[in-house]
Amino acid sequence: MGGDTRVGVDVGGTFTDVVLLMPDDELVTAKVPSTDDQSVGVISGIEKACEEAGIDPSDVDVFTHAMTVSVNALLEENGAETALVTTEGFRDVLEIGRQARPDLYDVNVDKPAPLVPRRRRFEVEERTAIVGVRVAPDEDEIREIARNVRDCDAESVAVALLHAYQHPENEQIVTEILREELDVPVSASHEVLAEFREYERTSTTVVDAYVTPAIDAYIGRLEERAETLGVPVPRIMQANGGIAPASTVREHAVTTTMSGPAAGVVGAAETATGDLDGLVTFDMGGTSSDVSLVRDGEVERTTNAEINGRPIKTPMVDVNTVGAGGGSIAWVDAGGALRVGPQSSGANPGPACYGRGGTKPTVTDANVVLGYIGGSSALGGELELDVEAAHDALSRLADEAGLDSALDAARGVFRVANANMTRAIRSVTVERGHDPRGFGLVAFGGAGPMHAAALAEGLDMDSVVVPHACGVLSAYGLLAAAEKHDSVRTLRSHLSGITLESIETTYDGLTEDVLADVENPNDAIVRRAADLRYVGQSFELTVPVGESFDAEAVAGRFAEAHENTYGYTMDDPIELVNLRATAVVERESLSVSYRTAGGARKGTREVFFGEQFHEAPVFDRVGLDEGQTVEGPAILEQNESTVVVPPAWSGTVQVDGTLTLSGGDDE
């Protein structure tokens, strides 16, 4: 056998997913329950996959990892005690934010509390204007601030000075002294996000400082456990859809905020091909569902993300998340309406059907009552289901909602969860000018393939793709992801008045920045882009830039992007706002062999579709042969997930084990 043995591990809210790719292209998958210290579950998952593959963990050549440490810190607000150092008079930028409210017509709506309370926000007397430094900081004052930071027991510090994106000299002085005086991480805005817009730059820098101690400590524990097990130091998935060395991520923690969802989208793009306008990726796990787009083979990215109400401007895969997962709890609101999520039962105790003491009804319990998951199913390959407990939980929900039976409650939960996910899909397609009927729906996650066909029917989509490793696709995506590093710098000017020298000088600096983070710079390709807008507009569009900057060609790309996004163009002057560079080191394409286990037919089960139960055949998915077609209604089970094929749908097994579902016409 020649080639590397690769392992990818993705930590979710309920399960930790593992994919092991052997040198002979055999794919081995595993699921284990997620643990409070995620590194424990990661190592357990690697051990399980290696045991199943019949290899020693020390045989692993490449270890790539996605985790939820940083996003959990933001969602649960349990990150580091952070201090902020900023320009005199700008102490409250973080709290003032923007004038936009989360709910425009709710005068009482509450904004999220700043991650840094006012008592830990410190001002330094300095001033930088667009033209350069006006007032340099006093070193004695900075050292006094350092003493105050130490006295307030801060565990991390963010530095965001006015106009540091353009002239970082003052911020460099402040940062250097604070790093000398303090024994805690210091995040500087010119290093985190050298881009204009004071609030967003400050917010992103604070987020970086807020999650850095947690990321640093977690990766340290994981490296120790990996060394003990004999596997390599992990490479980490970033929110931008690219991987990076662990050492780089420890210095740029904010880049990990959407690590897991990004890996899933990369895996979907790697797996699904065809004559479609694009792909809608649909990842339904235990806690939430993530939806994204892939167009022209490229994963959609954004620099305008928010997590828990906090803006983060670093590039990341454009993922829309809703609180509807397999573990989402169903409940009845004050008006008697049935709701699903965002509260989740998590991994422990989990849904009632897990038999671990959970009593609240969840989407997974509803799927059990509907017959989509049966008593023969074993989630994660090891968790036996308690069907009676699921019925009991849905019966209690039916009583509370005034419904006749557990079945009625289960049907309601299924429809409400699907409605939540349909809205998410519409938000990335219809609301952005894309017709979902021309897209394929790539379904993955532990629960995604159970709901995919029903969602596709509701959106008039007639093509669903379920990858072979659908239950662990985020982990699979880790094996395929390229190394990727981003940098941005603001350079505001009318496009017609910019000089080529200033453009190239800025790009040279950006290129130097991104190549400094690459493991092997000689292997990297640097891609250039620019953010532009019509003069007077508030927001920009990003367009690619070639190796040499051609203003006329860039203007044409901007006009095309504006037409596609907003439906019109203008004759107004175009303003250049930011320049961007991305260093990419592509990885060798994955080659996966599908090997049928034989003996596909497992029996039959009563499964509910439409208004009645159907006697549906149940198959072991890995027992299906390449080219075999299964007509619905049918259930296809595998360790990590279950595929539901409704009536009027059929599924065909492709050469790599991917299942393509087609149909959707009414009977």
C-alpha positions as semicolon CSV with decimal commas, in nm:
position;residue;x (nm);y (nm);z (nm)
1;M;0,000;0,000;0,000
2;G;0,133;0,342;-0,086
3;G;-0,006;0,672;0,040
4;D;-0,099;0,825;0,371
5;T;-0,337;0,701;0,636
6;R;-0,552;1,004;0,717
7;V;-0,792;1,057;1,005
8;G;-1,044;1,339;1,039
9;V;-1,230;1,406;1,364
10;D;-1,522;1,648;1,399
11;V;-1,677;1,726;1,737
12;G;-2,050;1,795;1,740
13;G;-2,294;1,876;2,016
14;T;-2,403;1,513;2,054
15;F;-2,151;1,291;1,878
16;T;-1,784;1,306;1,783
17;D;-1,740;1,180;1,426
18;V;-1,432;1,003;1,293
19;V;-1,333;0,913;0,936
20;L;-1,025;0,705;0,866
21;L;-0,899;0,677;0,507
22;M;-0,663;0,388;0,449
23;P;-0,384;0,381;0,188
24;D;-0,588;0,130;-0,017
25;D;-0,878;0,387;-0,032
26;E;-1,091;0,198;0,221
27;L;-1,302;0,433;0,432
28;V;-1,365;0,348;0,798
29;T;-1,609;0,558;1,004
30;A;-1,692;0,577;1,372
31;K;-1,907;0,777;1,613
32;V;-1,861;0,820;1,986
33;P;-2,051;1,043;2,231
34;S;-1,902;1,391;2,269
35;T;-1,740;1,462;2,603
36;D;-1,718;1,772;2,822
37;D;-1,345;1,785;2,754
38;Q;-1,369;1,737;2,380
39;S;-1,015;1,598;2,354
40;V;-1,123;1,287;2,550
41;G;-1,393;1,202;2,294
42;V;-1,157;1,279;2,004
43;I;-0,897;1,029;2,124
44;S;-1,167;0,772;2,201
45;G;-1,304;0,809;1,848
46;I;-0,961;0,764;1,689
47;E;-0,903;0,451;1,896
48;K;-1,240;0,310;1,791
49;A;-1,181;0,377;1,421
50;C;-0,829;0,232;1,431
51;E;-0,954;-0,079;1,611
52;E;-1,222;-0,131;1,346
53;A;-0,965;-0,083;1,069
54;G;-0,724;-0,324;1,233
55;I;-0,438;-0,074;1,261
56;D;-0,246;0,089;1,542
57;P;-0,307;0,463;1,601
58;S;0,064;0,518;1,543
59;D;0,005;0,416;1,179
60;V;-0,189;0,739;1,122
61;D;0,011;0,984;0,909
62;V;-0,221;1,289;0,903
63;F;-0,468;1,402;1,172
64;T;-0,712;1,685;1,090
65;H;-0,962;1,818;1,341
66;A;-1,269;2,042;1,372
67;M;-1,414;2,140;1,709
68;T;-1,673;2,361;1,874
69;V;-1,459;2,505;2,154
70;S;-1,464;2,866;2,035
71;V;-1,827;2,879;1,918
72;N;-1,939;2,713;2,243
73;A;-1,751;2,979;2,440
74;L;-1,942;3,249;2,249
75;L;-2,283;3,082;2,269
76;E;-2,250;2,990;2,636
77;E;-2,060;3,313;2,721
78;N;-1,799;3,131;2,925
79;G;-1,484;3,251;2,750
80;A;-1,191;3,433;2,906
81;E;-1,222;3,735;3,136
82;T;-1,115;3,984;2,869
83;A;-0,988;4,342;2,891
84;L;-1,000;4,597;2,609
85;V;-0,748;4,875;2,549
86;T;-0,865;5,142;2,306
87;T;-0,820;5,506;2,208
88;E;-0,922;5,772;2,458
89;G;-1,288;5,858;2,402
90;F;-1,374;5,527;2,235
91;R;-1,418;5,311;2,540
92;D;-1,785;5,245;2,465
93;V;-1,763;5,157;2,094
94;L;-1,811;4,792;2,183
95;E;-2,131;4,867;2,373
96;I;-2,280;5,128;2,138
97;G;-2,240;4,907;1,833
98;R;-2,457;5,000;1,536
99;Q;-2,794;5,173;1,532
100;A;-2,960;4,865;1,383
101;R;-3,164;4,665;1,635
102;P;-3,215;4,288;1,625
103;D;-3,590;4,354;1,594
104;L;-3,661;4,683;1,420
105;Y;-4,004;4,747;1,574
106;D;-3,937;4,618;1,926
107;V;-3,838;4,923;2,131
108;N;-3,761;4,703;2,431
109;V;-3,535;4,455;2,254
110;D;-3,212;4,382;2,439
111;K;-2,875;4,372;2,268
112;P;-2,631;4,110;2,393
113;A;-2,412;4,234;2,674
114;P;-2,058;4,326;2,563
115;L;-1,804;4,049;2,611
116;V;-1,592;4,308;2,796
117;P;-1,771;4,497;3,078
118;R;-1,696;4,869;3,112
119;R;-1,476;4,824;3,420
120;R;-1,232;4,620;3,209
121;R;-1,222;4,869;2,919
122;F;-0,920;5,102;2,934
123;E;-0,835;5,414;2,734
124;V;-0,493;5,525;2,614
125;E;-0,416;5,882;2,508
126;E;-0,311;5,853;2,145
127;R;-0,447;5,951;1,807
128;T;-0,397;5,824;1,456
129;A;-0,572;5,985;1,162
130;I;-0,609;5,856;0,808
131;V;-0,300;6,055;0,710
132;G;-0,082;5,912;0,988
133;V;0,007;5,930;1,358
134;R;-0,094;6,257;1,528
135;V;-0,027;6,168;1,894
136;A;0,203;5,883;1,996
137;P;0,119;5,688;2,313
138;D;0,314;5,745;2,633
139;E;0,496;5,429;2,741
140;D;0,452;5,504;3,111
141;E;0,075;5,534;3,060
142;I;0,072;5,198;2,882
143;R;0,256;5,034;3,172
144;E;0,005;5,186;3,412
145;I;-0,275;5,036;3,201
146;A;-0,094;4,701;3,217
147;R;-0,098;4,721;3,599
148;N;-0,471;4,798;3,593
149;V;-0,533;4,505;3,359
150;R;-0,341;4,280;3,595
151;D;-0,537;4,408;3,894
152;C;-0,872;4,329;3,731
153;D;-0,765;3,964;3,685
154;A;-0,805;3,971;3,308
155;E;-0,717;3,643;3,136
156;S;-0,679;3,797;2,792
157;V;-0,646;4,144;2,636
158;A;-0,776;4,296;2,311
159;V;-0,614;4,611;2,168
160;A;-0,814;4,811;1,913
161;L;-0,699;5,168;1,849
162;L;-0,857;5,419;1,615
163;H;-0,745;5,380;1,250
164;A;-0,492;5,108;1,338
165;Y;-0,600;4,926;1,022
166;Q;-0,438;5,204;0,818
167;H;-0,150;5,310;1,046
168;P;-0,073;5,043;1,308
169;E;0,233;5,214;1,457
170;N;0,064;5,324;1,782
171;E;-0,112;4,992;1,825
172;Q;0,215;4,808;1,771
173;I;0,376;5,007;2,054
174;V;0,085;4,943;2,292
175;T;0,071;4,574;2,204
176;E;0,444;4,521;2,245
177;I;0,452;4,677;2,592
178;L;0,143;4,490;2,710
179;R;0,296;4,162;2,594
180;E;0,612;4,247;2,786
181;E;0,426;4,341;3,105
182;L;0,150;4,080;3,111
183;D;0,149;3,703;3,122
184;V;-0,177;3,669;2,926
185;P;-0,255;3,660;2,550
186;V;-0,283;3,999;2,378
187;S;-0,484;4,027;2,052
188;A;-0,415;4,334;1,835
189;S;-0,667;4,453;1,577
190;H;-0,404;4,518;1,307
191;E;-0,303;4,151;1,336
192;V;-0,656;4,012;1,363
193;L;-0,843;4,232;1,111
194;A;-0,669;4,521;0,934
195;E;-0,998;4,651;0,798
196;F;-1,197;4,968;0,855
197;R;-1,526;4,996;1,049
198;E;-1,440;5,059;1,411
199;Y;-1,713;4,855;1,579
200;E;-1,671;4,541;1,371
201;R;-1,291;4,551;1,397
202;T;-1,310;4,596;1,774
203;S;-1,571;4,322;1,809
204;T;-1,368;4,073;1,603
205;T;-1,053;4,148;1,802
206;V;-1,240;4,107;2,132
207;V;-1,381;3,772;2,014
208;D;-1,029;3,659;1,929
209;A;-0,909;3,753;2,277
210;Y;-1,219;3,601;2,440
211;V;-1,170;3,254;2,287
212;T;-0,788;3,239;2,267
213;P;-0,724;3,094;2,618
214;A;-0,985;2,821;2,565
215;I;-0,848;2,729;2,221
216;D;-0,489;2,738;2,342
217;A;-0,564;2,518;2,643
218;Y;-0,776;2,275;2,440
219;I;-0,519;2,228;2,164
220;G;-0,250;2,184;2,429
221;R;-0,448;1,903;2,595
222;L;-0,525;1,744;2,258
223;E;-0,161;1,753;2,150
224;E;-0,059;1,582;2,474
225;R;-0,322;1,309;2,431
226;A;-0,230;1,267;2,063
227;E;0,137;1,227;2,150
228;T;0,052;0,964;2,411
229;L;-0,160;0,777;2,155
230;G;0,109;0,807;1,890
231;V;-0,085;1,010;1,631
232;P;0,051;1,330;1,473
233;V;-0,014;1,683;1,598
234;P;-0,357;1,784;1,463
235;R;-0,411;2,029;1,181
236;I;-0,716;2,241;1,254
237;M;-1,012;2,334;1,034
238;Q;-1,081;2,707;1,024
239;A;-1,408;2,885;0,961
240;N;-1,288;2,985;0,612
241;G;-1,306;2,623;0,494
242;G;-0,930;2,567;0,507
243;I;-0,702;2,390;0,750
244;A;-0,405;2,536;0,934
245;P;-0,128;2,409;1,161
246;A;-0,224;2,394;1,527
247;S;0,047;2,648;1,610
248;T;-0,106;2,901;1,369
249;V;-0,458;2,851;1,504
250;R;-0,339;2,907;1,861
251;E;-0,228;3,254;1,749
252;H;-0,547;3,326;1,549
253;A;-0,821;3,164;1,758
254;V;-1,107;3,366;1,605
255;T;-1,056;3,173;1,280
256;T;-1,201;2,857;1,442
257;T;-1,547;2,993;1,525
258;M;-1,737;2,786;1,263
259;S;-1,485;2,506;1,228
260;G;-1,721;2,207;1,216
261;P;-1,991;2,346;0,983
262;A;-1,720;2,463;0,741
263;A;-1,579;2,111;0,723
264;G;-1,922;1,971;0,637
265;V;-1,967;2,209;0,345
266;V;-1,620;2,121;0,214
267;G;-1,709;1,752;0,240
268;A;-2,035;1,807;0,052
269;A;-1,857;1,995;-0,227
270;E;-1,600;1,715;-0,253
271;T;-1,862;1,439;-0,267
272;A;-2,142;1,571;-0,489
273;T;-2,103;1,628;-0,863
274;G;-2,349;1,657;-1,150
275;D;-2,518;1,887;-1,399
276;L;-2,671;2,117;-1,140
277;D;-2,660;2,496;-1,097
278;G;-2,509;2,432;-0,757
279;L;-2,557;2,254;-0,428
280;V;-2,750;2,334;-0,114
281;T;-2,568;2,165;0,171
282;F;-2,790;2,050;0,456
283;D;-2,624;1,929;0,775
284;M;-2,866;1,821;1,047
285;G;-2,695;1,707;1,362
286;G;-2,804;1,659;1,718
287;T;-2,831;2,025;1,819
288;S;-2,879;2,234;1,504
289;S;-2,903;2,233;1,125
290;D;-2,656;2,415;0,902
291;V;-2,735;2,523;0,547
292;S;-2,492;2,662;0,290
293;L;-2,436;2,698;-0,086
294;V;-2,179;2,566;-0,330
295;R;-2,177;2,736;-0,670
296;D;-1,945;2,664;-0,963
297;G;-1,762;2,420;-0,740
298;E;-1,672;2,694;-0,492
299;V;-1,795;2,711;-0,134
300;E;-1,975;3,039;-0,061
301;R;-1,789;3,255;0,192
302;T;-1,877;3,569;0,385
303;T;-1,707;3,834;0,596
304;N;-2,029;3,958;0,756
305;A;-2,109;3,692;1,013
306;E;-2,254;3,717;1,361
307;I;-2,241;3,463;1,641
308;N;-2,470;3,524;1,936
309;G;-2,512;3,886;1,823
310;R;-2,138;3,959;1,798
311;P;-2,000;4,061;1,457
312;I;-1,703;3,862;1,331
313;K;-1,547;3,995;1,011
314;T;-1,290;3,727;0,939
315;P;-1,364;3,519;0,627
316;M;-1,577;3,212;0,692
317;V;-1,795;2,967;0,505
318;D;-2,139;3,126;0,470
319;V;-2,352;2,900;0,690
320;N;-2,706;2,967;0,805
321;T;-2,777;2,784;1,132
322;V;-3,115;2,708;1,288
323;G;-3,181;2,543;1,622
324;A;-3,345;2,233;1,477
325;G;-3,150;1,911;1,522
326;G;-3,227;1,556;1,617
327;G;-3,198;1,644;1,984
328;S;-3,406;1,963;1,961
329;I;-3,680;1,960;2,223
330;A;-4,044;1,995;2,118
331;W;-4,264;2,211;2,339
332;V;-4,592;2,400;2,349
333;D;-4,586;2,779;2,378
334;A;-4,822;3,000;2,578
335;G;-5,060;3,021;2,282
336;G;-5,084;2,645;2,249
337;A;-4,867;2,623;1,935
338;L;-4,621;2,341;1,887
339;R;-4,256;2,455;1,873
340;V;-3,925;2,279;1,813
341;G;-3,592;2,403;1,957
342;P;-3,369;2,583;2,004
343;Q;-3,325;2,401;2,337
344;S;-3,157;2,064;2,290
345;S;-3,135;1,749;2,497
346;G;-2,766;1,722;2,403
347;A;-2,570;1,399;2,424
348;N;-2,646;1,333;2,788
349;P;-2,919;1,251;2,875
350;G;-3,020;1,297;2,510
351;P;-3,360;1,216;2,354
352;A;-3,594;0,988;2,546
353;C;-3,527;0,704;2,302
354;Y;-3,159;0,698;2,403
355;G;-3,260;0,535;2,731
356;R;-3,026;0,754;2,934
357;G;-3,285;0,921;3,150
358;G;-3,407;1,185;2,907
359;T;-3,783;1,243;2,923
360;K;-3,841;1,547;2,700
361;P;-3,974;1,483;2,347
362;T;-3,730;1,555;2,065
363;V;-3,717;1,538;1,685
364;T;-3,538;1,203;1,713
365;D;-3,820;1,067;1,930
366;A;-4,071;1,185;1,668
367;N;-3,876;0,999;1,399
368;V;-3,894;0,684;1,612
369;V;-4,273;0,714;1,646
370;L;-4,307;0,770;1,270
371;G;-4,103;0,457;1,203
372;Y;-3,810;0,631;1,033
373;I;-3,587;0,501;1,310
374;G;-3,669;0,155;1,442
375;G;-3,578;-0,073;1,725
376;S;-3,320;-0,241;1,500
377;S;-3,134;0,087;1,451
378;A;-2,816;0,143;1,648
379;L;-2,713;0,509;1,651
380;G;-2,339;0,550;1,626
381;G;-2,318;0,171;1,587
382;E;-2,358;0,113;1,960
383;L;-2,657;0,299;2,106
384;E;-2,968;0,080;2,121
385;L;-3,301;0,262;2,106
386;D;-3,581;0,261;2,363
387;V;-3,887;0,282;2,136
388;E;-4,136;0,277;2,424
389;A;-3,970;0,577;2,591
390;A;-4,006;0,776;2,266
391;H;-4,380;0,696;2,249
392;D;-4,425;0,795;2,613
393;A;-4,252;1,131;2,557
394;L;-4,463;1,210;2,249
395;S;-4,781;1,102;2,431
396;R;-4,711;1,356;2,704
397;L;-4,650;1,622;2,438
398;A;-4,980;1,528;2,269
399;D;-5,167;1,574;2,597
400;E;-5,008;1,915;2,648
401;A;-5,083;2,025;2,290
402;G;-5,438;1,892;2,287
403;L;-5,363;1,628;2,021
404;D;-5,515;1,283;2,003
405;S;-5,207;1,061;2,007
406;A;-4,831;1,029;2,011
407;L;-4,848;0,983;1,632
408;D;-5,023;1,319;1,587
409;A;-4,760;1,486;1,805
410;A;-4,479;1,318;1,609
411;R;-4,626;1,435;1,278
412;G;-4,648;1,787;1,414
413;V;-4,290;1,785;1,542
414;F;-4,165;1,654;1,207
415;R;-4,351;1,925;1,012
416;V;-4,246;2,209;1,243
417;A;-3,880;2,102;1,233
418;N;-3,897;2,080;0,854
419;A;-4,056;2,425;0,832
420;N;-3,767;2,570;1,034
421;M;-3,513;2,409;0,803
422;T;-3,702;2,507;0,487
423;R;-3,683;2,871;0,593
424;A;-3,308;2,834;0,635
425;I;-3,273;2,691;0,283
426;R;-3,487;2,969;0,136
427;S;-3,268;3,227;0,310
428;V;-2,958;3,111;0,117
429;T;-3,138;3,053;-0,215
430;V;-3,461;3,240;-0,289
431;E;-3,372;3,542;-0,074
432;R;-3,042;3,574;-0,263
433;G;-3,190;3,542;-0,608
434;H;-3,122;3,170;-0,660
435;D;-3,389;2,924;-0,771
436;P;-3,351;2,615;-0,550
437;R;-3,513;2,397;-0,818
438;G;-3,186;2,404;-1,013
439;F;-2,982;2,293;-0,713
440;G;-2,913;1,954;-0,563
441;L;-2,970;1,906;-0,190
442;V;-2,671;1,737;-0,024
443;A;-2,795;1,583;0,299
444;F;-2,567;1,474;0,580
445;G;-2,532;1,472;0,956
446;G;-2,691;1,209;1,175
447;A;-3,045;1,329;1,102
448;G;-3,016;1,508;0,764
449;P;-3,093;1,212;0,532
450;M;-3,412;1,137;0,726
451;H;-3,558;1,479;0,647
452;A;-3,395;1,557;0,311
453;A;-3,655;1,419;0,070
454;A;-3,942;1,587;0,257
455;L;-3,754;1,920;0,247
456;A;-3,679;1,877;-0,124
457;E;-4,045;1,812;-0,200
458;G;-4,145;2,130;-0,020
459;L;-3,895;2,331;-0,224
460;D;-3,973;2,160;-0,560
461;M;-3,620;2,020;-0,572
462;D;-3,600;1,681;-0,740
463;S;-3,242;1,580;-0,664
464;V;-3,105;1,475;-0,324
465;V;-2,748;1,353;-0,275
466;V;-2,662;1,146;0,031
467;P;-2,286;1,083;0,054
468;H;-2,163;0,742;0,162
469;A;-2,016;0,896;0,479
470;C;-2,324;1,114;0,530
471;G;-2,338;1,066;0,905
472;V;-1,979;1,184;0,945
473;L;-1,936;1,412;0,642
474;S;-1,782;1,698;0,838
475;A;-1,506;1,457;0,942
476;Y;-1,477;1,342;0,579
477;G;-1,445;1,704;0,466
478;L;-1,145;1,741;0,695
479;L;-0,960;1,489;0,480
480;A;-1,030;1,689;0,165
481;A;-0,983;2,049;0,283
482;A;-0,696;2,256;0,149
483;E;-0,470;2,459;0,374
484;K;-0,592;2,817;0,358
485;H;-0,492;3,152;0,512
486;D;-0,650;3,495;0,462
487;S;-0,542;3,854;0,507
488;V;-0,714;4,186;0,436
489;R;-0,610;4,550;0,427
490;T;-0,823;4,860;0,374
491;L;-0,720;5,082;0,082
492;R;-1,005;5,323;0,011
493;S;-0,999;5,514;-0,317
494;H;-1,204;5,575;-0,630
495;L;-1,120;5,288;-0,861
496;S;-1,043;5,531;-1,141
497;G;-0,792;5,724;-0,927
498;I;-0,596;5,444;-0,765
499;T;-0,232;5,397;-0,864
500;L;-0,104;5,056;-0,966
501;E;0,198;5,107;-0,740
502;S;-0,014;5,146;-0,425
503;I;-0,221;4,842;-0,523
504;E;0,080;4,619;-0,580
505;T;0,258;4,743;-0,266
506;T;-0,046;4,651;-0,058
507;Y;-0,080;4,312;-0,227
508;D;0,289;4,244;-0,164
509;G;0,232;4,303;0,209
510;L;-0,076;4,081;0,212
511;T;0,109;3,806;0,028
512;E;0,389;3,820;0,281
513;D;0,134;3,796;0,564
514;V;-0,048;3,488;0,433
515;L;0,266;3,301;0,327
516;A;0,408;3,350;0,678
517;D;0,128;3,127;0,809
518;V;0,168;2,851;0,548
519;E;0,342;2,532;0,654
520;N;0,529;2,500;0,323
521;P;0,514;2,839;0,143
522;N;0,663;2,700;-0,179
523;D;0,352;2,483;-0,224
524;A;0,107;2,774;-0,190
525;I;-0,090;2,961;-0,453
526;V;-0,191;3,316;-0,357
527;R;-0,531;3,430;-0,479
528;R;-0,613;3,801;-0,482
529;A;-0,950;3,971;-0,443
530;A;-1,092;4,319;-0,383
531;D;-1,397;4,464;-0,206
532;L;-1,577;4,732;-0,408
533;R;-1,896;4,937;-0,395
534;Y;-2,057;5,227;-0,571
535;V;-1,966;5,557;-0,408
536;G;-2,223;5,626;-0,136
537;Q;-2,311;5,262;-0,071
538;S;-2,265;5,113;0,275
539;F;-2,161;4,759;0,185
540;E;-1,916;4,599;-0,053
541;L;-1,900;4,303;-0,287
542;T;-1,589;4,090;-0,321
543;V;-1,458;4,008;-0,670
544;P;-1,149;3,815;-0,783
545;V;-0,838;3,999;-0,903
546;G;-0,582;3,847;-1,137
547;E;-0,206;3,840;-1,095
548;S;-0,194;4,198;-1,226
549;F;-0,454;4,455;-1,126
550;D;-0,660;4,563;-1,428
551;A;-0,903;4,836;-1,312
552;E;-1,133;4,795;-1,612
553;A;-1,157;4,418;-1,570
554;V;-1,218;4,455;-1,195
555;A;-1,494;4,709;-1,261
556;G;-1,658;4,465;-1,502
557;R;-1,650;4,186;-1,245
558;F;-1,800;4,418;-0,986
559;A;-2,084;4,519;-1,221
560;E;-2,159;4,152;-1,289
561;A;-2,156;4,070;-0,916
562;H;-2,382;4,368;-0,840
563;E;-2,628;4,259;-1,110
564;N;-2,636;3,902;-0,976
565;T;-2,676;4,015;-0,615
566;Y;-2,911;4,312;-0,641
567;G;-3,059;4,281;-0,990
568;Y;-2,923;4,609;-1,130
569;T;-2,610;4,813;-1,202
570;M;-2,543;5,189;-1,194
571;D;-2,326;5,437;-1,379
572;D;-2,196;5,585;-1,053
573;P;-1,822;5,586;-0,974
574;I;-1,687;5,268;-0,813
575;E;-1,494;5,282;-0,487
576;L;-1,222;5,036;-0,394
577;V;-1,243;4,958;-0,022
578;N;-1,037;4,652;0,076
579;L;-0,775;4,430;-0,083
580;R;-0,762;4,062;0,010
581;A;-0,516;3,776;-0,034
582;T;-0,564;3,407;0,032
583;A;-0,284;3,152;0,034
584;V;-0,404;2,805;-0,066
585;V;-0,220;2,473;-0,055
586;E;-0,437;2,213;-0,226
587;R;-0,447;1,860;-0,092
588;E;-0,446;1,549;-0,304
589;S;-0,800;1,462;-0,415
590;L;-0,963;1,183;-0,221
591;S;-1,013;0,846;-0,383
592;V;-1,259;0,631;-0,193
593;S;-1,350;0,275;-0,281
594;Y;-1,698;0,146;-0,204
595;R;-1,711;-0,212;-0,091
596;T;-2,050;-0,368;-0,038
597;A;-2,092;-0,581;0,270
598;G;-2,367;-0,791;0,107
599;G;-2,699;-0,895;0,258
600;A;-2,876;-0,560;0,220
601;R;-3,235;-0,658;0,307
602;K;-3,296;-0,651;0,683
603;G;-3,674;-0,685;0,694
604;T;-3,973;-0,451;0,690
605;R;-4,115;-0,182;0,918
606;E;-4,433;0,020;0,949
607;V;-4,337;0,370;0,836
608;F;-4,565;0,676;0,822
609;F;-4,590;0,879;0,499
610;G;-4,865;1,120;0,402
611;E;-5,171;1,011;0,595
612;Q;-5,100;0,645;0,662
613;F;-4,848;0,381;0,755
614;H;-4,673;0,185;0,481
615;E;-4,503;-0,151;0,507
616;A;-4,157;-0,040;0,397
617;P;-3,850;-0,257;0,337
618;V;-3,550;-0,184;0,558
619;F;-3,203;-0,217;0,403
620;D;-2,853;-0,215;0,541
621;R;-2,717;0,064;0,324
622;V;-2,363;-0,071;0,308
623;G;-2,507;-0,397;0,174
624;L;-2,640;-0,233;-0,142
625;D;-2,447;-0,295;-0,463
626;E;-2,304;-0,025;-0,688
627;G;-2,571;0,067;-0,942
628;Q;-2,854;-0,082;-0,737
629;T;-3,178;0,120;-0,724
630;V;-3,417;0,116;-0,429
631;E;-3,776;0,227;-0,484
632;G;-3,959;0,413;-0,210
633;P;-4,103;0,377;0,040
634;A;-3,787;0,236;0,195
635;I;-3,551;0,285;0,487
636;L;-3,174;0,257;0,447
637;E;-2,987;0,217;0,773
638;Q;-2,619;0,258;0,852
639;N;-2,431;0,307;1,176
640;E;-2,409;0,687;1,159
641;S;-2,735;0,781;0,988
642;T;-3,062;0,665;0,833
643;V;-3,187;0,751;0,483
644;V;-3,564;0,783;0,435
645;V;-3,687;0,720;0,078
646;P;-4,054;0,830;0,060
647;P;-4,310;0,697;-0,188
648;A;-4,254;0,828;-0,545
649;W;-3,880;0,861;-0,474
650;S;-3,601;0,622;-0,564
651;G;-3,237;0,597;-0,468
652;T;-2,944;0,472;-0,679
653;V;-2,601;0,376;-0,545
654;Q;-2,310;0,544;-0,727
655;V;-1,959;0,408;-0,779
656;D;-1,826;0,567;-0,455
657;G;-2,127;0,460;-0,248
658;T;-2,305;0,797;-0,275
659;L;-2,682;0,759;-0,292
660;T;-2,870;0,984;-0,534
661;L;-3,241;1,026;-0,465
662;S;-3,474;1,145;-0,737
663;G;-3,847;1,186;-0,773
664;G;-4,083;1,386;-0,560
665;D;-4,386;1,368;-0,791
666;D;-4,717;1,297;-0,626
667;E;-4,851;0,945;-0,659
